[in-house]
Amino acid sequence: MSTEDENDLIFKALSHRTRRHICDLLRVEPLTTGMLCDRLPEIDRCTVMQHLKVLEEAGLVVTEKRGRERWNHLDALPIHAIHERWIGPYAAYATNMLSRLKSQVETPA
């Protein structure tokens, strides 16, 4: 799978508010699927599992089986890669532009 295809999966996974909420919950600590269901009472277990599948396919969630339990862990590396590719360079560009603007404004005419 190409990097562009992988990025498409990540953006698709993060485009849904419930999946972002799941990532937020897993950022704090790994949770079993049952624990996630308890923390998302507005949706049923099947829907939680479908969202987890999308996150897993995007590489954002890694699962670990412990007996009958399935523990879900957040893998933040794909998000970091997106930050490195798009957000970081654009933030540096914006900071540079603001710095030049500040210099121009503060320099006497």
Contacts in CASP RR format, 6 or more apart in sequence:
PFRMAT RR
TARGET T0000
AUTHOR 0000-0000-0000
METHOD contacts of the structure
MODEL  1
MSTEDENDLIFKALSHRTRRHICDLLRVEPLTTGMLCDRLPEIDRCTVMQ
HLKVLEEAGLVVTEKRGRERWNHLDALPIHAIHERWIGPYAAYATNMLSR
LKSQVETPA
6 58 0 8 1.000
6 78 0 8 1.000
7 82 0 8 1.000
9 57 0 8 1.000
9 58 0 8 1.000
9 59 0 8 1.000
10 58 0 8 1.000
10 59 0 8 1.000
10 60 0 8 1.000
10 78 0 8 1.000
10 79 0 8 1.000
10 82 0 8 1.000
11 82 0 8 1.000
12 54 0 8 1.000
12 58 0 8 1.000
13 19 0 8 1.000
13 54 0 8 1.000
13 55 0 8 1.000
13 57 0 8 1.000
13 58 0 8 1.000
13 59 0 8 1.000
13 60 0 8 1.000
14 20 0 8 1.000
14 23 0 8 1.000
14 58 0 8 1.000
14 60 0 8 1.000
14 79 0 8 1.000
16 51 0 8 1.000
16 54 0 8 1.000
18 40 0 8 1.000
18 43 0 8 1.000
18 47 0 8 1.000
18 51 0 8 1.000
19 51 0 8 1.000
19 54 0 8 1.000
19 55 0 8 1.000
21 40 0 8 1.000
22 36 0 8 1.000
22 40 0 8 1.000
22 48 0 8 1.000
22 51 0 8 1.000
22 52 0 8 1.000
22 55 0 8 1.000
22 61 0 8 1.000
23 55 0 8 1.000
23 60 0 8 1.000
23 61 0 8 1.000
23 74 0 8 1.000
25 31 0 8 1.000
25 36 0 8 1.000
25 39 0 8 1.000
26 61 0 8 1.000
26 72 0 8 1.000
26 73 0 8 1.000
26 74 0 8 1.000
27 74 0 8 1.000
27 76 0 8 1.000
30 64 0 8 1.000
30 71 0 8 1.000
30 72 0 8 1.000
30 73 0 8 1.000
30 74 0 8 1.000
31 39 0 8 1.000
31 71 0 8 1.000
31 72 0 8 1.000
32 69 0 8 1.000
32 70 0 8 1.000
32 71 0 8 1.000
32 72 0 8 1.000
33 45 0 8 1.000
33 48 0 8 1.000
33 49 0 8 1.000
33 52 0 8 1.000
33 69 0 8 1.000
33 70 0 8 1.000
33 72 0 8 1.000
34 45 0 8 1.000
34 48 0 8 1.000
36 48 0 8 1.000
36 52 0 8 1.000
36 72 0 8 1.000
37 44 0 8 1.000
37 45 0 8 1.000
37 48 0 8 1.000
40 48 0 8 1.000
52 61 0 8 1.000
52 63 0 8 1.000
52 72 0 8 1.000
55 61 0 8 1.000
56 62 0 8 1.000
56 63 0 8 1.000
58 78 0 8 1.000
59 75 0 8 1.000
59 78 0 8 1.000
60 74 0 8 1.000
60 75 0 8 1.000
60 76 0 8 1.000
60 78 0 8 1.000
60 79 0 8 1.000
61 72 0 8 1.000
61 73 0 8 1.000
61 74 0 8 1.000
61 75 0 8 1.000
62 72 0 8 1.000
62 73 0 8 1.000
62 75 0 8 1.000
63 70 0 8 1.000
63 71 0 8 1.000
63 72 0 8 1.000
63 73 0 8 1.000
64 70 0 8 1.000
64 71 0 8 1.000
64 73 0 8 1.000
65 71 0 8 1.000
END
